[in-house]
Amino acid sequence: MTAELVAERGQGKAAGESWWRFTWQDTQTTQTHTGRLEGLRDGKSGVFSPVHAHTFVAPDGATFAVWNPNVLAPRPNNVKAPDVTQPESRDFAGFSHRLTIYRRTGEIVKRLDLRDFLNDDDWNWLFCYQSQVYWQANFPDLTRDNAPRVGYALYQISPDYTVLETLVGATDEAARKAKERGATPPTPRLVRVDLITGKFLPADALLPPNKTPVRPFVGMLGRRGSGENGQANYAPSLDPVRVEGAFRIVEDGSGTP
């Protein structure tokens, strides 16, 4: 399954619209399906319109999941994020599409928004900055600075790519901002999701090895920026849980997005 940015030309409100089109292909029969991915920014700016999504295809290829936890979804007229301590903020369009499960033909099986992952008290410490929302804690020994990809520090995935888990909790910055508001974030809690159905699973359930989430990559750690072991130059394998990716240095100094 691949995705490409489509930039449409038109008049008025439709002018300059960009969206992501997926192409699903059966490697044995070459049967293909295409469709639109929802809730993703265009990626034209790494600061104001980034795309940090991760995609997981089910073993039978019937469904795939797009995990986009941090970057705000596009919203009408670029409306700013509201005061997250207010109840109405939970319906903010930018908080939608944190996890979206699709059939291979493009229909949405399940869409989970931020409010589906958070408890009522979590909104007291939630932190938004520019185009991102911070609501996940790092897994042990990983940070946004040393993981090959920033997102790798914030989730684990089963070897068959059907169970995802994340730690719902405040980052250091979110904790500081919450303290200024008089709120104290609780200890991060583990949340698991079935990527076939979109149902939440018991966090303490004993799962078979192929369905037990592990670190989402193997191999060496990275570092911020470009250059040797730089995140900007990291290219994951198609099976990152088992096969190590590569840090590819390019002569012009640009990296792999």
Buried (B, 14 or more C-beta within 10 A) or exposed (E): BEBEEEEEEEEEEEEEEBBBBBEBBEEEEEEEBEBEBBBBBBBEEEEEBBBBBBBBBBEEBEBBBBBBBBBBBBBEEEEEBBEBEEEEBBEBBBBBBBBBBBBBEBEBBBBBBBBBBBEEEBBBBBBBEEBBBBBBBBBEEBBBBBBBBBBBBBBBBBBBBBBBBBBBBBBEEBBEBBEEEEBEBBEBEBBBBBBBEBEEBEEEEEEEEEBBBBBBBBBEBBBEEBEEBBBBBBEBBEEBBEEEBEBEEEEEEEBBE
